[in-house]
């Protein structure tokens, strides 16, 4: 199963892990996308975008129009959400204009600590 992990950590910590993996040359079974703070994570993963990801999970390549039909939403609004998810690295743009969610599962990790 190909899983993407979304986490909250500093850019410095993310780069340290990236450098370590690069030097080790180890391929990881799961991808990781990091956000610098929880607010940014929730700004990207709105409720509508989360619903879109759930719908695209395992669906294979789809057009934006088809994605909008599957979530019963306006094509223009879905286009905006797909653009945001593409920029975050959660979706892949395909030749011909379609998109694909290339993962079988999403894992979200972050720690809420007392101030």
FIDREN-919455 format. One record per residue: residue number from 0; residue in three letters; y, x, z of N, C-alpha, C, O, CB in turn. Coordinates in steps of 0.2 Angstrom, whole numbers, always signed. Atoms other than C-alpha are relative to their C-alpha. Glycine has a CB too. Layout:
// residues N
  vexlum  nuvo    n_y    n_x    n_z   ca_y   ca_x   ca_z    c_y    c_x    c_z    o_y    o_x    o_z   cb_y   cb_x   cb_z
     NUM   ala      Y      X      Z      Y      X      Z      Y      X      Z      Y      X      Z      Y      X      Z
...
// end
This chain:
// residues 115
  vexlum  nuvo    n_y    n_x    n_z   ca_y   ca_x   ca_z    c_y    c_x    c_z    o_y    o_x    o_z   cb_y   cb_x   cb_z
       0   unk     -6     +4     +0     +0     +0     +0     +6     +4     +0     +7     +9     +4     +0     -5     +6
       1   unk     -6     -4     +1    +17     +7     -5     +5     -4     +4     +7     -9     +3     +2     +1     -8
       2   unk     -4     +3     -5    +29     +4     +9     +7     +4     +0     +7    +10     -1     -3     +0     +7
       3   unk     -7     -3     -1    +48     +7    +10     +2     -1     +7     +2     -7    +10     +5     -3     -5
       4   unk     -2     +1     -7    +55    +10    +28     +8     +1     -1    +11     +6     -3     -3     +6     +4
       5   unk     -7     +0     -1    +73     +6    +31     +2     +1     +7     -1     -2    +12     +3     -7     -2
       6   unk     -1     -1     -7    +80    +14    +46     +8     +2     +1    +11     +2     -4     -4     +7     +2
       7   unk     -6     -1     -2    +96    +18    +55     +0     +7     +3     -3     +8     +9     +4     -5     +5
       8   unk     +0     -6     -3   +100    +36    +58     +6     +4     -3     +8     +2     -9     -6     +5     -1
       9   unk     -6     -4     +3   +114    +49    +55     -2     +3     -6     -7     +5     -7     +3     +5     +6
      10   unk     +1     -4     +7   +116    +57    +38     -3     +7     +2     -7    +10     -2     +7     +1     -4
      11   unk     +2     -7     -2   +113    +74    +47     -8     +0     +1    -11     +4     -1     +4     +3     +6
      12   unk     +7     +1     -2    +96    +68    +54     -4     -1     -7    -10     +1     -7     -1     -5     +5
      13   unk     +4     +1     +6    +91    +61    +37     -1     +6     -4     -6     +7     -7     +4     -6     -4
      14   unk     +1     -6     +4    +95    +77    +28     -5     +5     +3     -8     +9     +0     +7     +3     +0
      15   unk     +5     -4     -3    +85    +87    +41     -7     -2     -2    -11     +3     -4     +1     +0     +8
      16   unk     +7     +2     +1    +70    +77    +38     -1     +1     -8     -7     +3    -10     -1     -8     +1
      17   unk     +1     -1     +7    +73    +78    +19     -2     +7     -2     -6     +9     -5     +6     -3     -4
      18   unk     +1     -7     +1    +74    +97    +20     -7     +2     +2    -10     +6     -1     +6     +4     +3
      19   unk     +6     -2     -2    +59    +98    +30     -6     -2     -5    -11     +2     -6     -1     -3     +7
      20   unk     +5     +3     +5    +49    +87    +18     +0     +4     -6     -5     +6     -9     +1     -7     -1
      21   unk     +0     -4     +6    +55    +97     +3     -3     +7     +1     -6     +9     -4     +8     +1     -2
      22   unk     +3     -7     -1    +50   +114    +11     -7     +0     +1    -11     +4     -2     +4     +3     +6
      23   unk     +7     +0     -1    +33   +108    +16     -3     -2     -6     -9     -1     -7     -1     -6     +5
      24   unk     +3     +3     +6    +30   +100     -1     -4     -5     +0     -9     -6     -4     -3     +6     -4
      25   unk     +5     +5     -1    +21    +86     +6     +3     -7     -3     +9     -9     -2     -1     -1     +8
      26   unk     -1     +7     +3    +21    +69     -3     -1     -5     +5     -6     -4     +9     -4     -1     -6
      27   unk     +1     +5     -5    +24    +55     +8     -2     -7     -3     +0     -8     -9     +7     -2     +4
      28   unk     +3     +6     +3    +15    +38     +6     +5     -5     +0     +5    -10     -4     -6     -2     +4
      29   unk     -6     +5     +0    +31    +28    +10     +6     +3     -1     +8     +9     +1     +0     -3     +7
      30   unk     -7     -2     +2    +49    +30     +4     +4     -2     +7     +2     -6    +11     +2     -4     -6
      31   unk     -5     +1     -6    +63    +30    +17     +7     -1     -3     +9     +4     -6     -1     +5     +5
      32   unk     -7     +1     +1    +80    +23    +15     +4     -1     +6     +3     -5    +10     +2     -6     -5
      33   unk     -3     +0     -7    +92    +27    +29     +7     -3     -1    +11     -2     -6     +1     +7     +3
      34   unk     -6     +2     +0   +108    +19    +34     +4     +3     +6     +0     +4    +11     +1     -8     +1
      35   unk     -3     -4     -5   +121    +27    +45     +2     -4     +7     +3     -1    +12     +7     +3     -2
      36   unk     -1     +4     -6   +123    +12    +57     -3     -7     -2     -4     -9     -7     +8     +0     +2
      37   unk     +3     +6     +1   +116     -5    +60     +4     -5     -4     +2     -9     -8     -2     -3     +6
      38   unk     -4     +5     +4   +131    -14    +53     +0     +1     -8     +0     -4    -11     +8     +2     +2
      39   unk     +1     -2     +7   +129     -5    +36     -7     -3     -2     -7     -6     -8     +0     +7     -1
      40   unk     +6     +3     +2   +111    -10    +36     +0     -8     -1     -2    -10     -6     -6     +1     +5
      41   unk     -1     +8     +0   +115    -29    +39     +5     -2     -5     +5     -7     -8     +2     -3     +7
      42   unk     -4     +2     +6   +129    -28    +26     -3     +0     -6     -2     -4    -11     +6     +6     +0
      43   unk     +4     +0     +6   +117    -23    +13     -6     -5     +0     -7     -8     -5     -3     +7     -1
      44   unk     +6     +5     -1   +102    -34    +19     +3     -6     +3     +1     -8     +8     -5     +3     +4
      45   unk     -2     +7     -2   +111    -51    +20     -6     -4     +0    -12     -2     -3     +5     -2     -4
      46   unk     +5     +5     +0   +100    -66    +23     -2     -2     -7     -8     -2     -9     +2     -6     +4
      47   unk     +1     +1     +7   +101    -70     +4     -4     +5     -3     -8     +4     -7     +6     -2     -4
      48   unk     +3     -5     +3    +96    -53     -1     -7     +2     +3    -11     +4     -1     +4     +7     +1
      49   unk     +6     -1     -3    +82    -52    +11     -5     -5     -3    -11     -4     -5     +0     -1     +8
      50   unk     +4     +6     +4    +75    -69     +3     -1     +3     -7     -7     +2     -9     +4     -6     +0
      51   unk     +1     -2     +7    +77    -61    -14     -5     +6     +0    -10     +6     -4     +7     +3     -3
      52   unk     +5     -6     +0    +67    -45     -9     -7     -3     +2    -12     -1     -1     +2     +4     +6
      53   unk     +7     +4     -2    +53    -57     -1     -2     -3     -7     -9     -3     -8     +1     -5     +5
      54   unk     +2     +3     +6    +53    -66    -18     -3     +5     -5     -7     +4     -9     +5     -4     -3
      55   unk     +2     -5     +5    +52    -50    -28     -6     +4     +2     -9     +8     -2     +6     +4     -2
      56   unk     +6     -4     -3    +39    -42    -17     -6     -2     -4     -9     -7     -3     -1     +0     +7
      57   unk     +7     +1     +3    +23    -40    -28     +1     -4     -6     -4     -6    -10     -4     -4     +4
      58   unk     -1     +4     +6    +31    -50    -42     +0     +4     -7     -1     +1    -12     +7     -4     +0
      59   unk     +0     -4     +7    +32    -36    -55     +7     +0     -3    +12     -3     +0     -5     -2     -5
      60   unk     -6     +0     +3    +46    -34    -67     +3     -7     -1     -1    -12     -4     +0     +4     -7
      61   unk     -3     +6     +1    +58    -49    -68     +7     +0     -3    +10     +5     -1     +0     -5     +6
      62   unk     -7     +0     +2    +74    -53    -77     +4     -3     +6     +2     -6    +11     +1     -5     -6
      63   unk     -4     +3     -5    +89    -58    -66     +0     -7     +0     +0    -10     +5     +8     +3     -1
      64   unk     +0     +7     +1    +89    -75    -73     -7     -3     +3     -6     -8     +7     +0     -2     -7
      65   unk     +6     +2     -4    +71    -77    -67     +0     +1     +7     -3     -3    +11     -6     +4     -3
      66   unk     -1     -1     -8    +75    -70    -50     +4     -5     +3     +2     -8     +8     +3     +7     +1
      67   unk     -4     +6     -3    +88    -83    -48     -3     -6     +0     -3    -10     +4     +7     +0     -5
      68   unk     +4     +6     +1    +77    -97    -54     -5     +0     +6     -6     -5     +9     -4     +0     -6
      69   unk     +6     +0     -5    +63    -91    -41     +3     -1     +7     +0     -4    +11     -3     +7     +0
      70   unk     -3     +2     -7    +76    -92    -26     +4     -6     +0     +8     -7     +4     +4     +7     +2
      71   unk     -4     +6     +1    +85   -107    -33     +7     +1     +1    +10     -3     +5     -3     -6     +4
      72   unk     -7     -2     -1   +102    -99    -34     +3     +1     -6     +0     +2    -12     +0     +6     +5
      73   unk     -4     -2     +6   +116    -96    -46     -1     +7     -3     -2    +12     +1     +7     -1     +2
      74   unk     +1     -6     +3   +113    -82    -58     +5     +5     +1     +4    +11     +3     -1     -1     -8
      75   unk     -6     -5     -2   +130    -74    -55     -1     +2     +7     +1     +8     +8     +7     -4     -1
      76   unk     +1     -2     -7   +127    -74    -36     -6     +5     +1     -5    +10     +4     -1     -6     +4
      77   unk     +6     -5     -1   +110    -66    -38     +1     +6     -4     -1    +12     -1     -6     -4     -4
      78   unk     -2     -7     +3   +117    -53    -50     +3     +4     +4     +2    +10     +5     +4     -2     -7
      79   unk     -4     -4     -5   +129    -48    -37     -5     +3     +6     -4     +9     +8     +5     -4     +3
      80   unk     +4     -3     -5   +115    -46    -24     -5     +5     -3     -6    +10     +0     -4     -6     +3
      81   unk     +4     -5     +3   +104    -37    -36     +3     +7     -1     +0    +12     +0     -3     -3     -7
      82   unk     -4     -6     +1   +118    -25    -40     +0     +4     +7     -1    +10     +7     +7     -1     -2
      83   unk     -1     -4     -7   +120    -21    -21     -7     +3     +2     -7     +8     +4     +2     -5     +5
      84   unk     +6     -3     -2   +101    -19    -19     -2     +6     -5     -6    +11     -2     -6     -5     -1
      85   unk     +1     -6     +4   +100     -7    -34     +4     +6     +3     +1    +11     +3     +3     -2     -7
      86   unk     -4     -5     -2   +114     +3    -27     -3     +3     +7     -2     +9     +8     +7     -2     +2
      87   unk     +3     -2     -6   +105     +4    -10     -7     +4     -1    -10     +7     +3     -1     -6     +5
      88   unk     +7     -3     +1    +89    +10    -19     -6     -4     +1    -11     -1     +1     +0     +7     +4
      89   unk     +5     +5     -2    +79     -5    -15     -4     -3     -6     -9     -5     -6     +2     -5     +4
      90   unk     +3     +3     +6    +76    -11    -33     +1     +6     -5     +5    +10     -5     +4     -6     -2
      91   unk     +0     -4     +6    +73     -2    -49     +3     -4     -6     +0     -9     -7     -6     +4     -2
      92   unk     -2     +3     +6    +82     -6    -65     -5     +2     -6     -6     +8     -6     +8     +1     -2
      93   unk     +5     -2     +5    +70     -7    -80     +4     -1     -7     +9     -4     -8     -6     -5     +0
      94   unk     -2     +1     +7    +73     -5    -99     +0     -7     -2     -5    -10     +0     -4     +5     -4
      95   unk     +0     +7     +2    +78    -21   -106     +3     -5     +5     +4    -11     +3     -7     -3     -1
      96   unk     -4     +4     -5    +88    -27    -91     -3     -3     +6     +0     -5    +10     +3     -5     -4
      97   unk     +3     +2     -6    +75    -32    -79     +0     +4     +6     +3    +10     +6     -7     -2     -2
      98   unk     +0     -3     -7    +73    -27    -61     -7     +0     +3    -11     -5     +1     +5     -2     +5
      99   unk     +6     +0     -4    +58    -23    -50     +1     +3     +7     +4     +8     +8     -6     +4     -4
     100   unk     +0     -2     -7    +55    -21    -32     -7     +4     +0    -12     +1     +0     +0     -6     +6
     101   unk     +6     -4     +1    +43     -6    -32     -5     +1     +6     -9     +5     +6     +2     +7     -3
     102   unk     +4     -1     -6    +35     -8    -15     -4     -7     +2     -2    -12     -1     +5     +1     +6
     103   unk     +4     +5     -2    +22    -19     -7     +2     -3     +7     +0     -8     +9     -7     +2     +0
     104   unk     -2     +2     -7    +30    -20    +10     +6     +4     +2     +8     +9     -1     -6     +2     +5
     105   unk     -6     -3     -2    +46    -16    +19     -1     +0     +8     -3     -5    +11     +6     -5     -2
     106   unk     +0     -1     -7    +47     -9    +37     +7     +2     +2    +10     +6     -1     -5     +5     +2
     107   unk     -7     -2     -2    +64     -9    +46     -1     +3     +7     -4     +0    +12     +4     -7     +0
     108   unk     +1     -4     -7    +66     +3    +61     +8     +1     +2    +11     +5     -2     -4     +6     -1
     109   unk     -6     -3     -3    +81     +5    +72     +0     -2     +8     -4     -6    +10     +7     -3     -3
     110   unk     +0     +0     -8    +84     +7    +91     +7     -3     +2    +12     +0     +0     -2     +6     +3
     111   unk     -6     +2     -3    +97     -3   +100     +0     +2     +7     -4     +1    +11     +0     -8     +0
     112   unk     -1     -3     -6   +103     +6   +115     +6     -2     +4    +11     -5     +1     +0     +8     +0
     113   unk     -6     +2     -4   +115     +2   +130     +6     +5     -2     +5    +11     -3     -2     +0     +7
     114   unk     -6     -4     +2   +133     +8   +126     +1     +5     +6     +6     +9     +5     +6     -5     -1
// end
